[in-house]
Amino acid sequence: VKTPTIFIEAVPRQKMSLLMELYPNQEWLAYLVGRISDKDSVFVENISIPPHEEVSGASATAEPFHIPVRCVGVIHSHHHMGAFHSGTDQNYVDKNFPVSLTVAVNGDGALVFDAVSYQETPCKKGVTVKCQVKYVQPPPMFNKEKFLDYARGNIDKGRKSYQVVDE
């Protein structure tokens, strides 16, 4: 059995971050849309949010029949609980998709993942293997707020201040 590496592109990564900010204490789920290039590489090019049938701080269930074309897996959030696959995930979710991800945020607000792939061995035994998650594009190499403060200071320095004089 080969262990696939999951490559998340910039757009789905940003969408995941936005959902984690929007729902910091509630689970959500999405389908991973992309392609499987071979048994070792899964490329996540987008995510698709299905209508949710039920949501809470501890679970999320999608309405049936909304799996998109080119679905390569599923992702759901564990917000601040940590990225791990619960017994429910292992028994009812992970076995239904090529890859299954759980996402959470760490203390710095960065996304952290637990990823698995359910596969059959040559003797037809089902096994779940841990997968590595990588970003297709690295995170920004600078602090956005610091850069903008620095840029504003230098750019705004050139503004002319005009005084209106009453005659």
PyRosetta script that sets phi, psi and omega in degrees:
from pyrosetta import init, pose_from_sequence

init()
pose = pose_from_sequence("VKTPTIFIEAVPRQKMSLLMELYPNQEWLAYLVGRISDKDSVFVENISIPPHEEVSGASATAEPFHIPVRCVGVIHSHHHMGAFHSGTDQNYVDKNFPVSLTVAVNGDGALVFDAVSYQETPCKKGVTVKCQVKYVQPPPMFNKEKFLDYARGNIDKGRKSYQVVDE")
pose.set_psi(1, 131.0)
pose.set_omega(1, 177.8)
pose.set_phi(2, -93.7)
pose.set_psi(2, 146.1)
pose.set_omega(2, 177.7)
pose.set_phi(3, -97.9)
pose.set_psi(3, 112.5)
pose.set_omega(3, -179.4)
pose.set_phi(4, -71.8)
pose.set_psi(4, 151.6)
pose.set_omega(4, 169.3)
pose.set_phi(5, -101.3)
pose.set_psi(5, 136.0)
pose.set_omega(5, -178.4)
pose.set_phi(6, -103.9)
pose.set_psi(6, 120.8)
pose.set_omega(6, 179.9)
pose.set_phi(7, -106.1)
pose.set_psi(7, 118.3)
pose.set_omega(7, -179.4)
pose.set_phi(8, -101.6)
pose.set_psi(8, 122.3)
pose.set_omega(8, 179.4)
pose.set_phi(9, -77.4)
pose.set_psi(9, 171.6)
pose.set_omega(9, -172.1)
pose.set_phi(10, -62.8)
pose.set_psi(10, -43.5)
pose.set_omega(10, -176.2)
pose.set_phi(11, -64.1)
pose.set_psi(11, -51.6)
pose.set_omega(11, 178.7)
pose.set_phi(12, -64.5)
pose.set_psi(12, -32.4)
pose.set_omega(12, 177.4)
pose.set_phi(13, -61.5)
pose.set_psi(13, -45.3)
pose.set_omega(13, -180.0)
pose.set_phi(14, -65.7)
pose.set_psi(14, -40.0)
pose.set_omega(14, 178.3)
pose.set_phi(15, -62.9)
pose.set_psi(15, -39.6)
pose.set_omega(15, 177.3)
pose.set_phi(16, -63.1)
pose.set_psi(16, -44.1)
pose.set_omega(16, 178.5)
pose.set_phi(17, -60.6)
pose.set_psi(17, -43.7)
pose.set_omega(17, 179.6)
pose.set_phi(18, -63.1)
pose.set_psi(18, -40.8)
pose.set_omega(18, 178.3)
pose.set_phi(19, -66.0)
pose.set_psi(19, -37.2)
pose.set_omega(19, 178.2)
pose.set_phi(20, -65.5)
pose.set_psi(20, -34.7)
pose.set_omega(20, 176.4)
pose.set_phi(21, -71.9)
pose.set_psi(21, -41.2)
pose.set_omega(21, -177.2)
pose.set_phi(22, -69.8)
pose.set_psi(22, -36.0)
pose.set_omega(22, -178.4)
pose.set_phi(23, -123.0)
pose.set_psi(23, 71.9)
pose.set_omega(23, -175.1)
pose.set_phi(24, -71.9)
pose.set_psi(24, -17.5)
pose.set_omega(24, -176.9)
pose.set_phi(25, -129.6)
pose.set_psi(25, 18.1)
pose.set_omega(25, -177.9)
pose.set_phi(26, -134.6)
pose.set_psi(26, 140.1)
pose.set_omega(26, 176.4)
pose.set_phi(27, -75.3)
pose.set_psi(27, 151.8)
pose.set_omega(27, 172.4)
pose.set_phi(28, -144.3)
pose.set_psi(28, 162.6)
pose.set_omega(28, 176.4)
pose.set_phi(29, -137.5)
pose.set_psi(29, 157.8)
pose.set_omega(29, -179.9)
pose.set_phi(30, -151.2)
pose.set_psi(30, 158.7)
pose.set_omega(30, 174.6)
pose.set_phi(31, -95.4)
pose.set_psi(31, 141.1)
pose.set_omega(31, 177.7)
pose.set_phi(32, -89.1)
pose.set_psi(32, 122.5)
pose.set_omega(32, -178.4)
pose.set_phi(33, -108.3)
pose.set_psi(33, 132.3)
pose.set_omega(33, -179.2)
pose.set_phi(34, 173.9)
pose.set_psi(34, -136.8)
pose.set_omega(34, -177.4)
pose.set_phi(35, -150.3)
pose.set_psi(35, 153.0)
pose.set_omega(35, 174.3)
pose.set_phi(36, -110.9)
pose.set_psi(36, 112.7)
pose.set_omega(36, -174.7)
pose.set_phi(37, -80.5)
pose.set_psi(37, -33.5)
pose.set_omega(37, 174.1)
pose.set_phi(38, -163.2)
pose.set_psi(38, -173.0)
pose.set_omega(38, -177.4)
pose.set_phi(39, -69.6)
pose.set_psi(39, -9.2)
pose.set_omega(39, -177.6)
pose.set_phi(40, -105.1)
pose.set_psi(40, -7.7)
pose.set_omega(40, -174.3)
pose.set_phi(41, -139.1)
pose.set_psi(41, 125.1)
pose.set_omega(41, 174.0)
pose.set_phi(42, -119.9)
pose.set_psi(42, 124.7)
pose.set_omega(42, -179.2)
pose.set_phi(43, -107.5)
pose.set_psi(43, 119.5)
pose.set_omega(43, 178.1)
pose.set_phi(44, -94.9)
pose.set_psi(44, 112.4)
pose.set_omega(44, -176.0)
pose.set_phi(45, -100.7)
pose.set_psi(45, -16.7)
pose.set_omega(45, -179.8)
pose.set_phi(46, -166.8)
pose.set_psi(46, 172.2)
pose.set_omega(46, 170.4)
pose.set_phi(47, -127.8)
pose.set_psi(47, 150.9)
pose.set_omega(47, 179.3)
pose.set_phi(48, -123.0)
pose.set_psi(48, 124.2)
pose.set_omega(48, -178.2)
pose.set_phi(49, -94.4)
pose.set_psi(49, 112.5)
pose.set_omega(49, 178.5)
pose.set_phi(50, -81.4)
pose.set_psi(50, 160.8)
pose.set_omega(50, 171.2)
pose.set_phi(51, -59.1)
pose.set_psi(51, 133.7)
pose.set_omega(51, -179.1)
pose.set_phi(52, -91.6)
pose.set_psi(52, 131.9)
pose.set_omega(52, 178.6)
pose.set_phi(53, -82.8)
pose.set_psi(53, -35.2)
pose.set_omega(53, -177.9)
pose.set_phi(54, -152.1)
pose.set_psi(54, 138.5)
pose.set_omega(54, 174.6)
pose.set_phi(55, -141.8)
pose.set_psi(55, 150.4)
pose.set_omega(55, 174.7)
pose.set_phi(56, -159.9)
pose.set_psi(56, -172.8)
pose.set_omega(56, 177.0)
pose.set_phi(57, -71.2)
pose.set_psi(57, -15.0)
pose.set_omega(57, -174.9)
pose.set_phi(58, -123.5)
pose.set_psi(58, -0.7)
pose.set_omega(58, 179.1)
pose.set_phi(59, -161.5)
pose.set_psi(59, 161.6)
pose.set_omega(59, 175.4)
pose.set_phi(60, -150.3)
pose.set_psi(60, 134.5)
pose.set_omega(60, 180.0)
pose.set_phi(61, -129.9)
pose.set_psi(61, 132.0)
pose.set_omega(61, 178.9)
pose.set_phi(62, -88.7)
pose.set_psi(62, 149.7)
pose.set_omega(62, 170.7)
pose.set_phi(63, -65.2)
pose.set_psi(63, 146.7)
pose.set_omega(63, -178.6)
pose.set_phi(64, -70.5)
pose.set_psi(64, 162.6)
pose.set_omega(64, 172.8)
pose.set_phi(65, 71.0)
pose.set_psi(65, 32.7)
pose.set_omega(65, 177.7)
pose.set_phi(66, -123.3)
pose.set_psi(66, 19.7)
pose.set_omega(66, -179.9)
pose.set_phi(67, -74.2)
pose.set_psi(67, 124.5)
pose.set_omega(67, -175.4)
pose.set_phi(68, -76.9)
pose.set_psi(68, 162.9)
pose.set_omega(68, 171.7)
pose.set_phi(69, -63.1)
pose.set_psi(69, 146.1)
pose.set_omega(69, -179.5)
pose.set_phi(70, 65.5)
pose.set_psi(70, 27.1)
pose.set_omega(70, 176.2)
pose.set_phi(71, -69.9)
pose.set_psi(71, 124.4)
pose.set_omega(71, 178.7)
pose.set_phi(72, -110.9)
pose.set_psi(72, -0.8)
pose.set_omega(72, -179.7)
pose.set_phi(73, 169.0)
pose.set_psi(73, -169.1)
pose.set_omega(73, -178.0)
pose.set_phi(74, -136.9)
pose.set_psi(74, 150.8)
pose.set_omega(74, 175.6)
pose.set_phi(75, -134.9)
pose.set_psi(75, 143.1)
pose.set_omega(75, 170.7)
pose.set_phi(76, -142.8)
pose.set_psi(76, 157.5)
pose.set_omega(76, -173.7)
pose.set_phi(77, -94.5)
pose.set_psi(77, 151.3)
pose.set_omega(77, 169.5)
pose.set_phi(78, -124.8)
pose.set_psi(78, 21.5)
pose.set_omega(78, -179.5)
pose.set_phi(79, 30.4)
pose.set_psi(79, -112.2)
pose.set_omega(79, -176.3)
pose.set_phi(80, -93.9)
pose.set_psi(80, 5.7)
pose.set_omega(80, -179.5)
pose.set_phi(81, -78.9)
pose.set_psi(81, -16.2)
pose.set_omega(81, -176.6)
pose.set_phi(82, 105.0)
pose.set_psi(82, 155.5)
pose.set_omega(82, -179.0)
pose.set_phi(83, -89.9)
pose.set_psi(83, 110.5)
pose.set_omega(83, 177.6)
pose.set_phi(84, -159.4)
pose.set_psi(84, 160.0)
pose.set_omega(84, 178.5)
pose.set_phi(85, -101.2)
pose.set_psi(85, 115.8)
pose.set_omega(85, -179.6)
pose.set_phi(86, -72.1)
pose.set_psi(86, 172.2)
pose.set_omega(86, 175.3)
pose.set_phi(87, -59.5)
pose.set_psi(87, -38.9)
pose.set_omega(87, 177.4)
pose.set_phi(88, -62.9)
pose.set_psi(88, -44.0)
pose.set_omega(88, 177.8)
pose.set_phi(89, -59.0)
pose.set_psi(89, -46.3)
pose.set_omega(89, -177.8)
pose.set_phi(90, -64.7)
pose.set_psi(90, -38.9)
pose.set_omega(90, -175.6)
pose.set_phi(91, -83.8)
pose.set_psi(91, -29.5)
pose.set_omega(91, -171.3)
pose.set_phi(92, -122.8)
pose.set_psi(92, -15.5)
pose.set_omega(92, -175.5)
pose.set_phi(93, -114.2)
pose.set_psi(93, -55.6)
pose.set_omega(93, -169.8)
pose.set_phi(94, -56.1)
pose.set_psi(94, -33.9)
pose.set_omega(94, -175.5)
pose.set_phi(95, -78.4)
pose.set_psi(95, -7.6)
pose.set_omega(95, -174.9)
pose.set_phi(96, -97.7)
pose.set_psi(96, -2.6)
pose.set_omega(96, -175.6)
pose.set_phi(97, -139.2)
pose.set_psi(97, 154.3)
pose.set_omega(97, 177.2)
pose.set_phi(98, -56.8)
pose.set_psi(98, -41.9)
pose.set_omega(98, 175.4)
pose.set_phi(99, -136.1)
pose.set_psi(99, 153.2)
pose.set_omega(99, 179.0)
pose.set_phi(100, -137.5)
pose.set_psi(100, 127.3)
pose.set_omega(100, -179.3)
pose.set_phi(101, -117.6)
pose.set_psi(101, 144.5)
pose.set_omega(101, 167.7)
pose.set_phi(102, -117.4)
pose.set_psi(102, 133.8)
pose.set_omega(102, -177.7)
pose.set_phi(103, -120.7)
pose.set_psi(103, 143.6)
pose.set_omega(103, 175.2)
pose.set_phi(104, -144.3)
pose.set_psi(104, 176.8)
pose.set_omega(104, 174.6)
pose.set_phi(105, -116.3)
pose.set_psi(105, 142.8)
pose.set_omega(105, 177.3)
pose.set_phi(106, -89.7)
pose.set_psi(106, -174.6)
pose.set_omega(106, -177.9)
pose.set_phi(107, -61.8)
pose.set_psi(107, -23.5)
pose.set_omega(107, 178.5)
pose.set_phi(108, -90.0)
pose.set_psi(108, -0.9)
pose.set_omega(108, -178.6)
pose.set_phi(109, 84.9)
pose.set_psi(109, 5.3)
pose.set_omega(109, 178.9)
pose.set_phi(110, -81.7)
pose.set_psi(110, 149.6)
pose.set_omega(110, 176.9)
pose.set_phi(111, -72.2)
pose.set_psi(111, 137.5)
pose.set_omega(111, 172.8)
pose.set_phi(112, -127.8)
pose.set_psi(112, 145.5)
pose.set_omega(112, -173.5)
pose.set_phi(113, -126.3)
pose.set_psi(113, 150.5)
pose.set_omega(113, 163.3)
pose.set_phi(114, -122.1)
pose.set_psi(114, 122.6)
pose.set_omega(114, -174.1)
pose.set_phi(115, -126.9)
pose.set_psi(115, 138.5)
pose.set_omega(115, 178.1)
pose.set_phi(116, -136.6)
pose.set_psi(116, 159.2)
pose.set_omega(116, 174.8)
pose.set_phi(117, -132.1)
pose.set_psi(117, 130.4)
pose.set_omega(117, 177.2)
pose.set_phi(118, -96.1)
pose.set_psi(118, 125.5)
pose.set_omega(118, -176.4)
pose.set_phi(119, -138.1)
pose.set_psi(119, 161.5)
pose.set_omega(119, 174.5)
pose.set_phi(120, -102.3)
pose.set_psi(120, 137.1)
pose.set_omega(120, 174.9)
pose.set_phi(121, -76.5)
pose.set_psi(121, 167.9)
pose.set_omega(121, 176.9)
pose.set_phi(122, -55.7)
pose.set_psi(122, -27.4)
pose.set_omega(122, 178.7)
pose.set_phi(123, -91.9)
pose.set_psi(123, 16.4)
pose.set_omega(123, 173.7)
pose.set_phi(124, 71.2)
pose.set_psi(124, 22.1)
pose.set_omega(124, 175.0)
pose.set_phi(125, -90.7)
pose.set_psi(125, 132.6)
pose.set_omega(125, 178.8)
pose.set_phi(126, -81.0)
pose.set_psi(126, 132.6)
pose.set_omega(126, 177.7)
pose.set_phi(127, -135.0)
pose.set_psi(127, 149.2)
pose.set_omega(127, 175.6)
pose.set_phi(128, -108.7)
pose.set_psi(128, 126.4)
pose.set_omega(128, 179.9)
pose.set_phi(129, -117.3)
pose.set_psi(129, 144.4)
pose.set_omega(129, 175.9)
pose.set_phi(130, -73.6)
pose.set_psi(130, 142.6)
pose.set_omega(130, -179.2)
pose.set_phi(131, -118.1)
pose.set_psi(131, 154.6)
pose.set_omega(131, 173.6)
pose.set_phi(132, -93.4)
pose.set_psi(132, 140.3)
pose.set_omega(132, 177.5)
pose.set_phi(133, -111.5)
pose.set_psi(133, 131.3)
pose.set_omega(133, 177.0)
pose.set_phi(134, -131.4)
pose.set_psi(134, 153.0)
pose.set_omega(134, 175.0)
pose.set_phi(135, -92.1)
pose.set_psi(135, 138.4)
pose.set_omega(135, 176.7)
pose.set_phi(136, -66.3)
pose.set_psi(136, -39.8)
pose.set_omega(136, 176.4)
pose.set_phi(137, -115.9)
pose.set_psi(137, 137.7)
pose.set_omega(137, -179.5)
pose.set_phi(138, -71.0)
pose.set_psi(138, 161.0)
pose.set_omega(138, 175.9)
pose.set_phi(139, -65.1)
pose.set_psi(139, 161.8)
pose.set_omega(139, 178.9)
pose.set_phi(140, -53.8)
pose.set_psi(140, 142.7)
pose.set_omega(140, -176.8)
pose.set_phi(141, -91.7)
pose.set_psi(141, 16.2)
pose.set_omega(141, 180.0)
pose.set_phi(142, -147.5)
pose.set_psi(142, 163.0)
pose.set_omega(142, 177.5)
pose.set_phi(143, -86.0)
pose.set_psi(143, 116.0)
pose.set_omega(143, -174.4)
pose.set_phi(144, -59.3)
pose.set_psi(144, -45.4)
pose.set_omega(144, -177.3)
pose.set_phi(145, -64.7)
pose.set_psi(145, -44.2)
pose.set_omega(145, 179.3)
pose.set_phi(146, -62.4)
pose.set_psi(146, -42.4)
pose.set_omega(146, 178.6)
pose.set_phi(147, -61.6)
pose.set_psi(147, -45.7)
pose.set_omega(147, -178.2)
pose.set_phi(148, -66.5)
pose.set_psi(148, -38.2)
pose.set_omega(148, 176.4)
pose.set_phi(149, -61.7)
pose.set_psi(149, -45.5)
pose.set_omega(149, 178.1)
pose.set_phi(150, -61.4)
pose.set_psi(150, -47.1)
pose.set_omega(150, -179.0)
pose.set_phi(151, -63.9)
pose.set_psi(151, -45.4)
pose.set_omega(151, 178.7)
pose.set_phi(152, -57.6)
pose.set_psi(152, -45.0)
pose.set_omega(152, -179.3)
pose.set_phi(153, -58.5)
pose.set_psi(153, -43.6)
pose.set_omega(153, -179.1)
pose.set_phi(154, -75.5)
pose.set_psi(154, -39.4)
pose.set_omega(154, -178.7)
pose.set_phi(155, -72.5)
pose.set_psi(155, -46.5)
pose.set_omega(155, -177.5)
pose.set_phi(156, -67.5)
pose.set_psi(156, -19.6)
pose.set_omega(156, 177.5)
pose.set_phi(157, -60.3)
pose.set_psi(157, -28.2)
pose.set_omega(157, -178.2)
pose.set_phi(158, -84.1)
pose.set_psi(158, -2.9)
pose.set_omega(158, 178.2)
pose.set_phi(159, -68.8)
pose.set_psi(159, 137.3)
pose.set_omega(159, 177.4)
pose.set_phi(160, -88.4)
pose.set_psi(160, 137.2)
pose.set_omega(160, 173.9)
pose.set_phi(161, -101.1)
pose.set_psi(161, 127.7)
pose.set_omega(161, -176.7)
pose.set_phi(162, -107.2)
pose.set_psi(162, 139.0)
pose.set_omega(162, 174.9)
pose.set_phi(163, -109.9)
pose.set_psi(163, 135.5)
pose.set_omega(163, 175.8)
pose.set_phi(164, -91.2)
pose.set_psi(164, 126.0)
pose.set_omega(164, -178.0)
pose.set_phi(165, -108.0)
pose.set_psi(165, 126.2)
pose.set_omega(165, 176.2)
pose.set_phi(166, -81.9)
pose.set_psi(166, 130.4)
pose.set_omega(166, 179.0)
pose.set_phi(167, -105.5)
pose.dump_pdb("model.pdb")
